[in-house]
Structures are given as C-alpha cells and as structure tokens.
Amino acid sequence: MSEDGPDLEIRPMPRERLVELLTLRWPDQNMFLCGRFVGPEDVEGIGAFAGERLHGVATWMIMGRVMHVIAVNAFTELRGVGARLVEAMIVEAREQGLALLRATVSNDNVVGLRFYQKRGFRVTGLNRGIFDVMRHVKPSIPRTGLDGIPMRDEFELELEL
Amino acid sequence: MTQERPIFEIRPMTDRASLEELLRLRWSDGTIFVRGRLLAPQDVEALGAYLDGRLQGVATWRIEQGTLYLLTLNNITDRRGVGVALLGAMLDMGRRKGFPFMRAMLSNDNIPALRFYQKRGFRIVAVHSGVVDMMRSLKPSIPEIGFDGIPMRDEIELEIVL
C-alpha cells in the first residue's frame, strides 16, 4: 500500500443511494440526535469511491452553524477511508462557513475516540448514561458494545473551524 | 490458545527513592494528577509486581478526599498479565480498606487504558475537559502530545464498584 493512501475519490452521495444505505443500517428508520429523532431524509452524505465501488460513507446534519457528524463508516478493509472522509467533511464545513464539527462516540468505541482525536477533535463532554436512557425509548440499542464493554455513555467531541 | 499466567508477587514498594526515580523517568517527569491537582512522586503510594524478585510493573494510588484513586498502572517489562495482576491487587486492597468504590484517572490520549479499565468493570463517571491544559500552565514540563500524537488536554475519570 502506498504512503499516500488509496486512490479514492470523495463525492456527494446520490440521495436515493444514501437513503437506501441508511435504511439498511438503521433498521427502525431513525436515530436520535440532539434530542430529536432524525430519519435518512434529514441527512447529507459523501461517499469514498474507487471507480464505481463505494468504500465508505460519511453522514452529517447541519443545525445552525454546527455540522453534526452522524457516522463515518468504512465498508472495506481499505485503509485511510475514514480519514479521507473526515478531511472532506472539514473542507465542506469550512466552505459553508460553519463554526464547528461535532461528533459523538459511545464509551466502548475507544478506536473511534482515538480516530477523532488524532484528527483534531477534542473531547468536550460526556453524556453519561445516555444509552441507558435511550434504551427505554428504543430497546434495540445493544447493551454490550465493542470488546464486550457495556454501552452506556457517549463522548462528545468538537473540532473548531 | 493457552496462556501461561505467571504468578506475580505483589507488595507495597517501600524503596521510595527508586519509586520516585521510576516515576520521574516513566511518567513524563513524574507528572501524576488527580482531579486537576498535580501530585509529586512523594505524594503517592505504590504496589509493585515482582517476578523472581525483579520489578515488572507498578500501580500508584492515593486517598484523595476520602476516595481511593488508582493513579497509574504500568508494566515496566513486556511481560503479559502485569496490569491485570496489579489491578486485582488494588481491588483487593480497596475492599480490605472498606472503600465502596475505586476511581481511576486517565488523560484523554490514553486510549489503551480506557479500553483496559472498561473491559474490567470500570465505568466512566466524568470528563474534565481542559484540565491538563490548565495544569500545564502551572507546570510547563507536562507534555503537549501524548499517545498516538494526540494532544493531552483532559482527564477522564472512571469508577469501579468494590
């Protein structure tokens, strides 16, 4: 693998493909963000393509001057997909004149916590017990996350632009 | 895969001079903190894990305002199982002393420890955002950059029920 990372092209996701993907990943059609449920249609996204093959997707929602990162997902073993997607989101947010990006990771997702911090995000808060609360509303939220760690809290991270 | 679990002898480190020397060498100039307060190496107690009389790892702790804090937990060799053995000894000690829980402090860059503690029953109780930055203004030798090139800025506080 080259040092520069894979030969990826970052492009906006066609709306219908984005909705299709998110519907697959969010089986009950919505997710909870900033105190409200959002559906696939509320979300914007970009994809990392190599030719026509989609290697990853980043999704966000803009509220005021904040870009809320919903998810950064790499679908393949190709390295560097997530990093390229985050870089592209930062560029997009700057072009739109936004003040900051905000991301959340669950307490078990220490890899995600490292990922965002390595890319300039800093930890700004902890929503303690938020998954325990949300599980009352949405019982499909798993109790156990990565590495067998109970999923209970959410770190909040921010990148100021 | 079978894993050989060496039996470590765990005992308080009584040789203060070598403990303090070790902390200065290993922990960023002896920088240990708890709840935004800098501690000097002489302010902490330590358990050592020994194998054949040789030190393999160190856990440091302190009682701060009635709460038992696990401050650092490290191997000093590449022998596996040292951290788990030291943690077990800290839990035993905390129970013997009658503490209802034990807390641990981490800096935000210390992702391996965040996983280690959570896998072993700790849960996060707080993030003290910017506390390390504040301490650095008092002690400029606190490094800016920690593990994996991540800036060291915050404290993460975890708790385990004893």
Contacts between the chains, C-beta under 8 A, distances in Angstrom:
chain1	res1	chain2	res2	distance
A	107	B	118	6.7
A	107	B	123	7.6
A	107	B	124	5.5
A	108	B	118	6.8
A	110	B	111	4.9
A	110	B	114	5.1
A	110	B	115	4.5
A	110	B	118	7.6
A	111	B	111	7.7
A	113	B	111	6.2
A	113	B	114	7.1
A	114	B	111	4.5
A	114	B	148	6.1
A	114	B	150	7.0
A	117	B	108	6.7
A	117	B	109	6.8
A	117	B	148	8.0
A	117	B	150	4.5
A	117	B	151	7.6
A	118	B	148	6.0
A	118	B	149	6.2
A	118	B	150	5.9
A	122	B	108	7.7
A	122	B	129	7.6
A	122	B	151	7.3
A	122	B	153	6.1
A	122	B	154	7.4
A	123	B	108	5.2
A	123	B	127	5.6
A	123	B	129	6.1
A	123	B	153	7.6
A	123	B	154	5.1
A	123	B	156	7.7
A	124	B	129	5.6
A	125	B	127	6.1
A	125	B	129	6.6
A	126	B	124	6.2
A	126	B	126	6.3
A	126	B	127	4.3
A	128	B	124	7.0
A	128	B	125	7.1
A	128	B	126	7.5
A	147	B	115	6.1
A	147	B	118	7.6
A	147	B	119	5.6
A	148	B	119	6.4
A	149	B	115	7.4
A	149	B	118	4.5
A	149	B	119	5.9
A	150	B	118	7.9
A	150	B	123	7.2
A	152	B	123	6.4
A	152	B	124	8.0
A	153	B	123	7.4
A	153	B	124	5.3
A	155	B	127	6.9
